[in-house]
Each structure stands twice: as C-alpha cells, then as structure tokens.
Amino acid sequence: MAAYDLAVLGGGPAGYVGAIRAAQLGKKAVVIEKERAGGTCLNWGCIPSKSLLKNAEIYQHILHAEDYGITTGKVSFDFAKVMGRSRAVSDRIAKGVEFLLKAKKVDYVVGEGKLGADRKIKVKTADGKSQTIEATNVLLATGCVPRVLPGLKVDGKKVMTSREALEMKKQPKSMVVLGAGAIGVEFAYFLNSFGTKVTLVEMKARVLPVEDEEISDLLGKTLAKQGVTVLTDAAMESCTVSASGVKVKLSGKNAKTVEAEALLCAVGVQANLENALEPGVKLELDRGYVKTNARYQTSMAGVFAAGDIIGPPWLAHVASFEAIEAVNGIFDPKGQPKKVTVFPGCTYCQPQVASIGLTEAAAKEKKLKFKVGRFPYRASGRAVASGDSEGLVKILIGEPHGEILGAHIIGAEATELIAEVGLGMTLEATADEIAHTIHAHPTLTEMIKEATEAAAGHAIHI
C-alpha cells in the first residue's frame, strides 16, 4: 500500500494549497519542495516584488510630501535596506506556509524530487541523503522558471532575470528591461522610482500587451512621464557585455543601440520540468507545458498537474484555484473539477493595472454586442482627496441582458477594486444590479457603480 494518498511535487501556490486541500479531505499528503515552501511566488516573485514596490510607492509619496502640506527636508534611502526588507518579508511568509503545512498535518520534505514511471518519487535532500516516496496519486506543481533569450548569459550582475534582480546588493545607475509584461513593468517602475535610468523594451506595439489597448496606452504614457524610456516595437538583436555594462542592439521600429549598467530579461517563463522527471518518463506537452484533461489528469495514470506548469495565465491565484479543483476531482470521482475561464490579472506599478474578462478588442473579435462604461479617477471625490486622480475604470456590458463581459482599471488600488467585478461576474450580476447597489461615499469603489451607470448614459458625476 502506498504511504500517501497524495504526493505533491512543488511547494508553491499550487503545491502547498493542493496538499492542504487533500488533508482537509482526510487524506494523507506530502509536499516535496526543492528550495522552500511558497515556491517562486512567495520567495522569488509576487511577495518580494510587492515589498519593493511598496517601498518605491512610499518613497515617491515622501518626495511629494509638499503636495500634502508636509515638509520633510532632504530625503534619502538605503538601497541595501530596501532589498533587505523584501527578503525579510519573503522569509516571514515562507515560515508561515511551513507552519500551515505542519498545522494541517501535511508532511513536508525539502529536497529535489524526481517522478518515476511507477509514480514513485525519488528525493535527494540538501545533505545528500536519498529517500523514495510512494503515493496513490501525484500532483505535479513545479511551476515555471524565467525564460532567457538566446544570446544572453545570466551572470546575476550585468545580466539578470527577475530572480537575480530580487537579490541585487547594489542599485544599478541604469538598466535595460527586456519585456514590458507585468514583471518588466513592475521592475521598471521600482527602479525608476529610486533614480535608476530605465529603458523598457517591448517587441509588441505597447506595454502590457495582453491588457486592454486603452489601458496599456495610458500606462505607457504615464511611465514615460515618470521618466522611463519606453521603446515598443523593438526586439533585442544582440547584447554585448563588458566590465562597464551592457550594449543592447535593438531591431524593429525603434531600432537603436542602448547602453546601460545592467540588463533585466523579463520576456516570460517556461515550464520547470528540468530534473523533475526520471529519465524515460515522458508526459504529453502542449507548447512546452504539461497537457492535462478536464480533470487535470496528465498523460500518465495517477499523475495530475496544476499551476504554471500547465500553461498561462501563470498567476499564483489561478494556480491555487487549479490545485484545489484538481485535488477535489482526484478524491471525488463523481465531481467535475472546474477549469479556469475568468480570472483577475494585476500589475502593481503605480498607477496599478487590473483586469478581468474580455478586452474591448476581444469582444469585437467575438462579434458581441456591448456597451462601454468609463469613469475617470479625476471625477472621484475620494481619488482627488487622496491625491490619486490619475486613472480610469472601464467596464464592458453585454447587450441586451446587461451582463459584465470584462473590466479594466488603471489607477490607485486597481488591484483591490477588480474583486468587486470578479464577484459580480461569478454571480452573473448585471450592470443594473451593480448600479443599484449602494456604494459607500467617499470611496474608490463608487467608480465601479458610476462606470456601469455611464454605459447606460445615467452617470451623475461625469
């Protein structure tokens, strides 16, 4: 008999959440994690980067304290302490996950695990010891690692991925950021806020290319106004590294050569399958990611997968959702796990960007009939009072029934505001129902209500 009902390979937002869910169902579960509980998100992604972004936001607020009638005198910062706080935050939360696993009676093994053809996982721990873990079911949740462009050699000093950038000991005077997705934009904002000369390069026509075009355009203009050099329609042709820094040759509409002290490659991620499988073990892939069916089952019997390793959108909250659904399906054969269809996407620069559902372009491509409701932050009493009057709430409303097709927000607390729309979409709320929900005044959430009213031509404050 197998020692465990479920063995989870990977301890990130999919892995540890899936294991805890199994324990809640009365099953014996174990998590095998190569580095530390929490995976990339808690240790090298979501959490430490948000710590840095908060530091940048506070620093910028202090620099503009005079706007609020506050005199501060000369303001300075300690970059090493800024980075140190980020690592301390990650450490604290990782310890919290380890405590959770223990409290939920989930076994936790730190070591490099490899899945064998017989569903046995061979684990080599940091001290060189080995053990074999047997389980009736396996959940593969090893996530993704940063993708590096051909011709780039990551050295952690002149050329970095997001992981090395989160360990910087010294602030670069200048940096080229390749890729203007969420990771690239967040690092560009963070470094620029502290005075680094940043050149943000994106091969597509706009920053955050997966977002609604109107929102992306607004963010691109704002980043440029903040001091970031934004080069879209540009791709790296070559990169020369020297003792003094990097020289990046770009092709495309913005073809030029850019020199900087360092380069950050933020062009996406790839499935973390290296060393996760024993030689001879082959799983069916789809564009490099583990292929799963409607029950999160892989091509190997008894082996399931969830999270970034099964493909986009590569978001921690999506990974956790998938893991819970996968585990529910494993232990309830009559149940039907849900696949992710609607989810919020967030970028935590300032102004923040958040979205859910269809973009305007996608709705048009589907030939849907819809109205658009817009409400600017500058018309919000709370936003103006807080000094956060830059931004826009945009909601797509289907016709003739008034269902919410999508929402796109740029501005202060956008990543918090999007939750109301997400709940509305889950409950199949109509625009009228949101409009007839009394929102407290003065709050930023009033803008959601006002945007739905604007779509009907009933907005009061614009």
N, C-alpha and C positions, 0 to 999 in steps of 0.2 A: 504494500500500500504506500502511496506517495506521502511524503512527510507534510506537504502543504496542499491546501485546496487551490491556492493561487500564489505563484511566484511572479513578482514584478521586476522586470529588468529596467532600471532607471528610476531615480527618486525625485524627479521634477514634479511640476504641477499635474501632469497626467499620472505619473507613477505613484507618488505617495497618496494622492487623493483616491486613486483606484484601489490601493491596498486598504486604506481606511474604510472605504465603502464595503469591501469584502468582509472586513472584520465586523462592521455593523450588521451584516447579514449572517453573522455567526460562523464565518469561515476562518480557517487558519491561513494567514497570509504572511509573506515575507517580501521585503524590498531589498534589492541589491543595487547599490549606488557606487559608482567608481570613485567619486570625489566627496560630495557632501549632500545631505538631504536638502531638497529645494531645487536641485538641478541648476540649469543655466539661468532661469528666471530669478530665483532668489539670490544666487551667488554671483552671476556674471551678466545679468540682463535687466529685467524690469525693476527690481528693487534698488540695486545700487545706482542705476542711472537716474531713477526718480529722486534719489537723495541728492545727487549732483545738480539736478535741475531745480530742486527746491533751494539749494544754496545760491544758484545763479539768480533765481527769482528774488530772493531776499536781498542779495547784493544790489540788484538793479533798483529795488524799492528804496533802499537806503541812499543810493546815488541820487534818486529823485525825491528825497525827503522834503526838499523845499516846496514841492508841489502841494504838500500837506501842511505847510506851515511849520515844519520841524527843521531845526538847524543841527547838523551833526558835526561839522568840521571836516577835517580830512578823513577819508575812508580808505582803508586798505584791507587786504586779505592775505591769508596764508594758504597757498595752493596745496601744500602737503597736508594741511589740516582738513581742507575741503575734501580731498581724496580719502583721507583717513576716516572721516565721518561716514563716508559712503561704505567703506569696508566694515566699519563697526556696525552699521545698520544691517548689512547682509549677515554678518556673524550672529547678531541677535536673533534675526528671524529664522536663520537656519537652525539655531539651537531650539527655537520654538517648534519647528517641524519635527526635530528629533524627539522632543518631549511629547508631541502629539502622537507620534508612532508608538512610543512606549505606553502612553496613557490608553491608547486604543488597542493595546495588546497585539501590535504588528511587529514581527521580528525585523531587525534592521541589520544588514550586513554591508560593510564598506569594503569594496574590492571590485576588481574588473571581472565581470561575468560574461561567459560565452555560452550561447544557446546551442545545444547539440541536437542531432536529428531525432533523438529519443525523448526530447523535451527536458532532458537533464541540463542543468546549468552548472558549468564548472567555474568556480570563483577563485581568483588569486588575490589575496589580500595584500595590503601595502607591506606587511612584514615578510612577504614571500611564502606564506602558508597557503595551502590549497584545500578546497572542500567542494563537494558536489551536492547541489540542492535539487531535490526531486519534487515535482508538483503535478497535480492532475491537469491544471491549466496554467498557461503562461501569458502574461500581458507584457508585450514589448513596448517600452515607453522611453527609449533612449534619446529622443528629441533630435535636434539639429545642431550643426556647428556652422560658423561663418564660412561663406564661400569666398574664395580668393581668386582674383582674376589671373589668367595666365600671364607670366612675365613678372609677377610680383612675388618677392620672397619676404615673408613676415619675419622681422627681427625683433619686434617689440620696442624698438627705439625710433627708427626712421620710418618704418612701415609697420602698421598695426591693423588688427581687426578690433572689433568692439571689446573683446576680452582684454587685450593688452592695453587698450585705451583706458579701461577701468582701473588699471594699476599704475598709471603714469605717476612718476615721482616728481617730475618737473614739468611746468607748463610750457608747451611749445609757443614760440613767438608767432609762428604762422603754421597753418595746416591746410592741406588739400583733403577734402572729404569726398570720396567717390561713392555716389549713390545718395539720392535725396528721398529715400523712403523714410519711414518713421525713425529708424536708428540713425541714419545720416543727418536728418533734420534736427533731431534732439541733440546730438553731439555738436553740430554746427551752432545751435543756439547757446548751448552751455559754454563752449569755448569762446565764442564771440562775446558773450556777456562779461567774461573776465578779461577781455582785451586781446585775445589771440586773433590774428588776422586770418579769417577763414574764407576759403574758396570752396563752394559747394558745387559739385559737378554731377549732372544727371543726363543720362543718354536720351531720355524721353523729353517731351516738349515742356514739361512742367514738374515742379516739385510735388511730392506725394501724388504720383501719377494714378494711384488706384482710387483717390478721393474724387469727389465731385469737382468738375473743372472750375466752377465759380469759386469754390473754397480754396482749391490749390492756387489759383491765380492770386487770390487775396493774400495767402500766406507767402507766396513768392515775393510779392511787393513789400510785405511787412519785413521779411528777413533782409531784403535789400536795404530798406530804410533803417534797419537796426545796424547795418554795417557789413553784413555778409555779402560777399561777391557770389552771385548765383549765375552759374553757367549751365543752361539747359541745352538740349540738342547737341550734347558733347560727350564723346567717349574717349577713354584712355587708349592711346595708340602705343605708347611706351612710357617707361618710367626708369630714370637713371638715378641711382642712389650714390651719394658721396658722403664724405665726412661732414660736410656743411648742411646736407639736407637732401631733398629730392627735386628732380626736374621732371615734370609730367608733360608729355606731349599729347595734346588733345586733337581729335578729328571731329568732323561734323560742322554744323552751322557756326559753332563757336570755337572753331579750330584755333588753337594757340598753344604756347608753352607756358606753363605755370611753375614757378619755383616756390618752395616752402621748406620749413624746417622738418616737417614730418607729413606723413600721409596716412589717412584712415580709410581702409577699404570696408565699405558698408553696402555691398551690392547684393546682399541676400544671404540665404542659408542653404545648406544641403543636408540630406539625411545622415544621421550619425549611426552608420551601420558598421563602420570600421572596428574590428575587434569585438563586435557584439555577437558574431556568429562563428561557430566552429567551421573549419574547412569542410567543404562538401555540403554545408547547409545552404540551401537556396530558397529564398522567398520571392514570390512573384512581385515585381515592382511596376509602378506606373510613373513614368517620367522621373525615375530615381527615388521615388518614395514607396514605402511598403503599401501594397494594394490590399484593401480589405473589402469585405462584402457588407451587406446591410446590418450584420450583427458584429461588425468589427473583427471578423474572423479573417486571418491571413490564409495563404495557400497551404499552410501546414496545419494539420489537425491538432486541435487543442491549443493553438497559439493565436493570440489576439493582439491587436495593436491599436494605440490611441495617441493623440497628441501630434506634435510637429512632425514626427517620423512618417505619418500617413499623408502629409502634404499640407498646402495652405488651408487656412489663413495664418498659421504659425503664431497663434496667440495663446497666452497662458490660460485665460479663462475658457477658451474653446477647448484646450487640451484637457482641463479638469472636467468639463461637461462630457467630452467624449469618453473619458476614462470611467466616469460614473455610469454612463449608458452602457458601455461595453461590459462592465462587471455585473450590472443588473441583468443583462442578457445572458451572461455566462451561467449565472445561478438561477435563472428563471427561464427555462426553455420556451414557456408559453408566452412570455413577454416579448414585445417588439422594441428593441432599442431605437432611440431617435438619432437621426443624423443631423448634423448642424446645417441649418439653412439661413437663419437670420442671427446676426451677432454684431455687437458694437466693435468698432475699431477706433483706437485712440492714439494720438500723438501728443506728447506732454511738453512741447516747447511753449513759449509764450508769444502770441496767443495760442491756446490749446486748440486742437482739432479733434472732433469726434463725429462719427457717422454710424448709421445703421440702415440696412436695406438698400434699395436701388438708388443709384445716382440718376440725375436727370437724363444723361446720355443713355444709360441702360434702359430706363423706362421708355424712351423714344425708340430705341432699337427693338424693344418688345412690342412696339406699336400700341402701347397702353394709352388710354385717355386719362389725363390727370391735370390737376391744378397745382400751382406752386405758391406756397405762402412764405413770405420773407418778413423778418423783423430785425432791424439793426440794433445793436447794443446801445448806440448813441441815443435811442429813444426810450431806454430803460432807466427809470429813476435810480434803481439800485446800482446799476453799472456806472452811471455818471457819478453818483455819490461815492462810489468806491474808487473812482479813477480808472475804471476799466471799460471805457466807452468804445473800444475798438472791437468790432466783431459783427457776426451775422448768424441768425438762426434761419434755416431754410428747411421747409417740410414739403414733401410731395404727397398729394392727396388724390387717391383714385376717384374716378367718376364712373357711374353715378352714385356709388354707395358711400363714398367718403372714407374708405379705409386708408390707413397710413402705409404708403409704399416705401418711404425712406425719409431719413432726416439727416441733415448735415449742419454742423455747428462749428464756427471758428470764434474764439473769444475766451474770456475768463471762465474757468470752471466748466468748460465744454464737456470734459470727460466725466463730470458728475451729472450734468444736465441730460446727457443722452440716455440715462437709465429710465427716465420717465417715458420716453418714446419707446424704448425697448419693451417696457411693461405693457404699454398701450398696444403695441403690435402683437405681443403674446396673447393678450386678452381680446384681440380683434376689435379694439376700440375704434370708433370713428372720430373724424375731426370734430364733429358736433359735440360728441361726448367729452372730448378734451376741452373744447371751448366752453362748455357748460360746467366744468369743474372749477370751483373757486380756488384760485391760487393766492397764497398769502402775499401781501404787499407791505413793503417793497422787497421783492426777491428777483433773482435772475430767472427762476422758473416761470415767472409770468410771461417771459418771451416765448415759451412753448405755446401757451394759450393764445398769445397775440398773433403768432405766426399762423396758427390754424384759422383764426378769425380773418387774417389778412387774405388768405386764399379765397375766402368767401366774400371779400370786399367789406368786411364788418369791423376791421381793426379800428380801435379807438385812438391809439396813440401814434399812428403814422398816417 
